[in-house]
Amino acid sequence: MSILLYLPTVLSSLFRVAIYIFLRVIPTSLAKPVLPVLFLAYLLSSIFFAPRPLDTVKSEKIYHQSQTNPRNDVLSTLVFSLPTTSRRLRISNIFLNVLLFLAAADFVATPYRDSATDVVFTRVGAVYPDSAKIVVRYPQVNSSSESPRLLYRELSDKDNTAWKDGPLLTLTSDQDWVDTVKISGLWPNTSYQYALATSNRTILDYPTSPLGFRTFPDPRLSAGPLHHRSIHGFDLLANYLYPERVQSSNTASDAISQTSPVSKADFMLFLGDFIYADIPVYIGDDKEAYRRLYRRNYHSDSFRKIYERLPIFHAYDDHEAGFINNFGASGNDSTPPYQNASGAFSLYNSNANFDPISPGEHYYEFRYGDAAFFVMDTRKHRTEMGTSNRTMLGDAQLASLHEWLSRVNGTSTFKFVVTSVPFTSLWGHDAQTDSWAGFPEEKQALLTAFHSIPNVILLSGDRHEFAAIEFTSPDSNSYPVLEFSTSPLSMFYIPFVRTLHMQSERFARRNRTKLVATENGTESVDYVEEIPLERVIKYIPTGNSKWSSLEIDSTNPESPRLRMEAVIDGYSSFRYEVTGIPVKLQISTAIGAFVVGGVKDMINKFGIKPSKWF
């Protein structure tokens, strides 16, 4: 049999491997030219280089008589596209490859076909002790002719609690029918419900029942146990957060109520790559192309189960900032395609974040109890490789971060620094230029500052893997720093290829003493221990869905605890507990501020506003 008879087998096998990689491993845009070429080459080779078919009935009879186990041979022929004189098996192989090609074509065409222009949604964004941001998308074709408004009320056991008027929504086609508003005048650490209504207070069809949120505790008071969870997941995440949900039946508009599910989380931090414009194919860089991707995510029933119940705060990364892998804007808002990309990110996600530290920026800070968070912007201000004094954050953001570290050092037990890309330099490949490894001077200056402050925790993503990293300073009087890097929520991981090194090549030296048993008894022996400046505590590269949950318990100020759980594909895969360093908080200042500010806030809520306060 000529070697050319095996050409269809080779091309079919290559095509099927490429299809598997594209649909199940990496939906790379390279598949767009490769798959059609392989498929066409396979079809042509099946026509011109296939074994000459015999009479169908006769060939099948001869074929089966020559095999000890015909069923196994048929299976291997179909799986590996082996040469065969059977017309039925050849047609079956062609049919299987046609189905695979159509599946890939459908995957590629979906972003073009599914624009999700009719999606209606609302979610809670930034939550303060006395207010909350709400995002609403309600296309004009689905709403009344009048501008809708928010109604809200404190959650209580009584179904007839009166609704209060919230802000009106400004929904226009220019803003893709999206608006973000703030409900103010709320009580700290209190549960509320909100609904959408017309200007005359008629409840709209969506949401079908009121949605809930809980205001953050006042940071000027002792917060007690803090159960903060930084989580990455959709269907699996919903099952993890809400194993049971109790709903009451819908009644008249003033009697609509919903029993809020008991959540394992107080809020969610999404650390970037919320959308991908280049997977499976690049669909363009105009405003509509970016907005379409956000609409499709919010149209997902899987995601709806999360964002309708849980406040979500966003950072962005390269696929939101420019839809280009490893993108950086060099501090220039007009760098294509940053302006259109960041505009869509602002409209759908960041407008509902906490107010930025500087107007027009995407970095911000917030507090929950005695835990403080600083969320970086690692894309807008980063400069290109080869530039002098290369920076990730830019001067203004770097100054804000240092000021925040100085301020929260005495007011918060745990300090979380959120970076969309890993802070560690242990990841290789493109991470050596895209992560903080590519900014060694700026990283080292920040790490020195982190080591000077107790209980600094870094939260990061981007690498489609999980890793827990410990940083050790050469200075023995410094504090350790931890990093938890978790991703992706719902995307590919790379099998077989591992790019994370287990420890750094540089070490810190520590003088140690140990007891050694000798013939003369127990003796103390001094020695020098070498500890890697960066070392991996745990590494989990596998899994298409990953998130980490963090639970903080600072009820005992002498022994604050942080518990981390990594969940991979819905299963708890790693747990880690940290005993924090006690921090003497500036309680006296906090109480003084609360006595004055708290009384003013309370009286203001009753509508009494003296012209001059003490």
N, C-alpha and C positions, 0 to 999 in steps of 0.2 A: 504494500500500500504506500503510495507516494506521501512524502512528508507534508505536501501541501494539503492533504486531506485533514491534517490536524490544525490547519490555520483557523477554521471556524471555532474549534475547541479553544484555542489560545485567545482569540478575540472575544469570545463569549465569556471566558473566565475573567479576562481583564475588565470587561464591561460590568460584570456582576460584582467584582471586588470594588470597582469605582462607585457603583451604585450604593453598595453597602457603606462605604466610607462617607459618601455624600449624604445619605439619609440617616445614618445611625452614628457616625463618628464626628466628622467635620463637614458642615455644609458650605464648603469653600466655593467661592465664585469661579475658581478655575474649572469646576465641573461644567460650567456653561458651554465652553467649547469642546471639552474632552469627551463628555458623554455622547453627544450627537455623532462625533467622529467615530468613536468606538462602535456605536450602534449601527451606523451606516456601513462601516467596514465589515461588521459581522454579517449583516444581511447579504452584502455582495459576495462575501466568501462562502456563505451557505448556498448561494445559487451556483457559483462557478467551481467550487472546490469540494463539494460534498460527494460522498461515494455514490456511484450510479445505483439508483433504486432498482430492485427486482420487482417482479409481480408482487403486489402487496400481500396477498393471502399466502403465496408460496414462500416469500421472504420471511414473513412472520413465523411460518411453520418451521422453516429451516433454522431461523434465529433461536426460537425457543428450544428446539431439539438439541441445539449445540450448547445449551447452558444447563449447568447442574442446578442453579437457582435463578430462574428467569426473573423473578420479582426483584431480587437484589441488583441484577444487571440493568434492569430498566431504570431503577432508582439512580444508580451511578451514572447512567447515560444522561438522565435529566439534570442531575446536579452538576456534573462536570462537562456537559455538552459533548460527550465523546462521539467520535464518528460512528455512524450507523447506516445500514442500508434500509432501515425501516422508515418509510415515509411518515408514519404516524408519530414516531419519536422525534423526527426532525421537525415536523410541524409543531409538536408540543414544545420543543425547545425554543423555536421562534416565537411561539405564543407567550411563553414565560418571559422572554426578554422584552417583548412588546409591552407586557403589563408593567414590568419594572421601569421601562422608559417612560410610560405614561404616568407612573407614580412620581418619578422625578420631575416630569414636565408640570404636573399639578402643583408640586411643591414650589417650583420656580414661579409659576403663574399666580400663585395665591396673593402675594403682595400687590399685584396689579389689579386682580379681580376684586379683592376685598378691601374697599376703601373705608368701610365702617363709618360713613358719613352720618348715619342715623343713630349712632350710639348716644345713649343718655346715661349719665352717671353723676354721682356726687361722692365725695370722700372728705375725711378730716385731715388737715395738715398740721401745722404747728399748733401746739396746745400750751397755753400759758396758765398761771394760777388764776387769772381773772378774765381770760378771753380764749378764743379758738378761731383758727382759720378754716374756712370751708370752701372747697372747689366744687363747681357745678358746671356740667355741660348739658344744655337743654336746647337742641336745635329749634329754631323758630317754627319749623313745620310741625313739631310735636308739642309745642306749648301754646298757651293762649296768646291772644293778640296783645295783651298787656304784659309788662315786665313782671316776672315772678319775683317772689321774695322769700326769705327764710322766716320760718316760725320756730321758736324754741321754748323749752320749758324744763324746769328741774324735774328729774326723774323721781317719782314718789310712788307710794302704794296706791294712790288714788288715781283712777282713770280720768277723772274730770278736771285735772289740773289745767288751768287756763293757759293757752298759748300766748306767748309774748311776741310782738313784732320784731323781727330781725331786719337786717339791711336788705334793700332792694338789689336785685341782680341786673347787671348791664350785659346783655347778651347780644353780640353783633356778629355778622358774618366775617368781618375783618379779623375778629379774635376767635374765629372758628366756634362761635357759640359757647365759649368758655369764660368763666369769671371766677375770681377768688375774692371772698369777702371775709370780714372779721366780725364775730359776735363778741361784744364787750360787756362789761359789768357783771361778770360771773363770780361765783364763790369758789375759793380754792378747794381742791380735792373733793369735788362734787360731781355727781353724774347728771348728765343732761340728755335730752332728746331734741332732735330737730327734724323738720319736715319742709317740703317745698309747697308753696301756695301761690295763687294769683294775688294781685294787689288788693282784692276784696276778701282775702283770707280763705278762699276755697282751696282745699287740699288737692294737689295735683295727683295724677295716677302713679307717678314715680316720685319717691320710693313707695312701694305698696304699704309699708308700715314705717313709722319713724325710726331713724337711725340714732345711735347713741355715741357718746364720748364722755370722758371724765377729765376734768381740769387737773392740771398738775398741782401738787402740794406747794404751799408757799415756802420758798427756800429759806425764808427768815425764821421758820419754825423747824423744830426737829422733825425729820421726815419719817422716822421709824424705819421698818424694813423697806428696802427698795427692790422691787422686782422688775428690773429693766432687762429686756431681751432684744438683742440685735439679731434679726431673723431674716433668712433668705429662703422663700418657698411658696408654691401656689396650692395645688390640690393636696399634696402631702402636708404642706404648712397649715392649711385649713383644718385637716384632720388632727394635726398636732396641737393647734391652738384651741380648737373648738370641737372636742370629741362629742359633745352633746349640745344641742341648741333647743331651747324651749320658746315657742312662738305662741302668742295669743291671737285669737281670731280678729279680723278687721271689722270695725264697726263704723259709726258715723265719724266725720272728720274730727270733732272735738273729743272723741272717745277712742281714737286709735292709740294703741299702746303695744309695746313689744318688750318682753322680758329679755334684758340684755344677757348674752351668754357670759359665763365666767371665763375670762381670757387668761392665758398664761403669760400674757405680755401687756405692757403698758404702752409701748409704741414700737415701731419698726424703723430701722435705718437701712436704706437701700443705697449701696455704695457704688453705684454706677453701672454703665452698660445696660440700662433699662430697655434700650432699643438697639437693633443692629440694622443699619441700612445696607450693608454689603453682604448680608447673609439672608437667603441663598444667592441673591444677585443685588447689585447696586441699582436703586430705582430712581436716582436723581438727587439733586441738591437744592431744589427750590423749596419754598415754605410748605407747599402742599405735600411734598414727598415726606418731609419730616413729621408733619402733623398726622399724616395717615398712619404712620407707625405707632404713634402714641395712641391714636383712636383704636387701633386694632388691639393693643394691649388692654385698654380699658373696656373693650367690648368682650373680653374673655370672661366667661362665667367662672372660671377657676380663680382669676385674679379678683373678680367682684366679691367673692366670698371673703377676701382679705380686706380690701380697701374700704368696704362699707362698714367694717367693724373695728378697724384698727388705725390709729393715726400713723401716717407714714411720712418720714422726712428723707429727703433725697440729697445725695451728692451726684455729680456727674463724672463721666470718664471719657475716653477717646471716642466711643461710638455715639455718645450724645453730643459731644463738643464739636465734632467735625465729621463723624461717620467715616473716619480714616483711622486705621490701626496705628496706635502710638502717636496720635495727633497732638500738636501743641500750637497755641495761637500767638506765642511770643509777646503777650500783652497787648496785642492789636485786635480790637473788636471787629475790624473790617477784614481780617484774614479769612479768605474763602475756605470752606463754607461755614465758618464759625458763626457769622451773624444770623443766618437762617436757622442753623441747628440750635444755637443757644436760645433763639427766640421761641422755638417750639418747646424746648426744655423749660423755659420760664413760664410759658403759658400753661402747660399741663402739670408741671411738677414744682419748680422752685418758687413760684409766687406764693405757694402754700407753705413753704419752709418758714423758719423763724427769720425775722427781718435781718438782712445782711448787715455786717459790721460797717461797711461803706456802701453808699447807694450805687446801684448798678453792678455790684459784685455778687458772687455766688458762695463766698465763704461766710460762715455764721457760727454763733455759739448759742448754747442754751443750758439750762439747769434742770435737773430733776432731783428734788430733795437735796442731799449733800453730794451728789455726783454732778460733775461738770463736763460738758462736751464742746469740743472745737472741731468743726467740720471744714476741712480744707477744700480749696479749689486748686487741683494739681494740673490743670490743663490750660487755662487762659493765659497765665503769666509765665509758663515755662519757655525757656529760650532753647534754640536749636543746638545740636552737637557742634562742637568746635568754636563756639563763641566764648569770649573771655568772661570770667565771673558768671558762669552759667548758673541760672536760678530756676527752681521749680515754682516758688511762691511769689516772687517779686518782693520789692522792698516794703510796700505798704502791708501786704498780708503777713509777711515775716514779722514786722513790728507788732501787728495786732496779736499774733500768736504769742510772742514773748510777753506782751502786756497781759494777755489772758493767763499765761502760766504764773506770772507774778501775783496776779489778783486772786486766783482760785487756790493758790498754794495754802492759804490760811482759812479758806472758807469751804473747801470740799475735800472729802476723804479720798475718793477716786477721781482721777482726771483722765478722760478719754480723748485721745487725738485721733480723728477719723481722716484717713487718707485713702483715696480710691486705688492707689497703686501701693505695692508692698514697700515698707520701710527697710526691711532687711535686704542685704546684698547677696544673700545665699542663692537666690534664683539666677540661673544662667540664661543663655540664649538671648532673646531680645530684651529680657528684663534688665540686662546689664546696662542698657541705654534708656529704657522707658521707665523703669522704677527709680527709687531713690538711689540705687547703685550708680546711676548715671550722673548724679549730682553730689559727688563725695564731699566737697567742702561744706556745702549747705547742710547736708545730712549730718556731718560730724559736729557742726556747731549746734544743731538742734539736739542731737543725742547728748551732748555735754549738758545742755540745759535740762533735758529730761532726767538725766542721771542725778541732777541736783535736787529733784523734787520727789517726794515719796508717792508711790501708787500711781504711776503713769502707765496707762494701757493704750497701745496702738491698735486700731481696728482697720483692716484693709481688705481688698479684694483683688480682682483683675486676672489672677493667674489660672483660674478654673481648677484649683486644687485647694486643699486645706493644709495649713501649717500653723503650729504654735511655736513661737520663737522667743528665746530669752537673750537679752542683751546684758553684758557685763562690762563695767567700766574698768580701765586700768587703775583708777583711783579706788583704793579699798574703802574709802569713806563714802562712796557714792551709793545711790540706790539702784537696784535692778529695774529693768524696763522689760515689759512683755508685749508681744504682738500676736494677735489672732487674725490670721488671713483666711477668708472663707469665700469661695465662689466655685461654680456658678449656681444661680437659683434654678435655672432651667435652660441648660445649654450643654454643649459637648465638653468632654474631657479627652485628653490624648492618651490612648492606651500604649503601653510598652515604653514610651519615651519619658524619662525622668530628668528634670533639669535642676532640682533642688539639691544643693550640697548640704551635708549634715552638720558641718561646723565651719567656722572661718579659719583661715590660715594664721591669723594673729591671735595671741593669747594674752590674758591678764595673769599676773603672778600674785599669789597669795601665800603668806607665811603661815604654816600650819604646825600644830603639835599633836602627836599621837602617842599613846601608851603602847609599849612593846614589852612582851614577856621575855626575860633573859634568865641566865643561870643565877644571876644575883638578885632576881626579883623583877618587878615592873619598873621600867624606866621611861622617861619622857624623851621623845625624839623629835627634833625640829626638822621640817622639810618644806620645800616650796612646791605648791600645787599650781599647775598651769590650767587655766580655765579659758575656753574659747570666748572671744569677744561677742560672737554670735553663735548660738547653737540651736539645733532643732529639738524641741521637746516631743513633738508628735507631727507626723507627716501622713496625710491621707490623699493620694492623688486621684483615686478612682471615684466615680459617682457623677451622674448628670444633674443631680439636685442636692445642693448643700446649703445649710445655714447654721449659724452659731447662736445660741441663746446665752445671755449673761444674766446672772442673778446676784444682786448685791445685798448683803445684810450688814448694816452698820449700827444695829441696835446696841451692840457692845462696842463702845468707842475704843476700848483697849485691844480689841481683836476683830477688826472689820474683816469680812469675808467676801470673796468673789468666787462664784461658781460658774464655770463655763461648760456647756454641753455642745458638742458638734454632732449634728444630725445629717447623715448621708443617705440619700434615697429613702427617706422616711424612717430610718433606723438610727437609734442612738449609738454612735460609734466611738466617742471619746468624751471623758469627763475629766475636768481639772479644777482643783480648788486652790485658791491663793489666800493666804492669811496676810492681810495688808498691814502696813506700818501705821501705828496710831498717830493721828494728826490732832494737834491741839487747835481746834477751830476757834475763830474769833466770835464766840457766842455773845459776849457782851455787846458788841457793835450790832450784831444781828437783832438782838432783843430790843435794843434801843430804836432801831429802824422800824421794827414791827410795831412797837407801842405807838409811835407817831404815825407811821404810814398805815398800819393796820386799822387804827381807829378812824382815820380819815376815810379809808376805803369803805369801811362798814357804814359810816354815816352817809357817805355819798350814795351808797346803794339804796338807802332809804329816801333819797331825793333831797337831803338837806345839804346845801353847799354854801357855807359861810364865805363871805368875801375874802376873809383873811384867816389863814390857819396859823396855829402856834408852831 
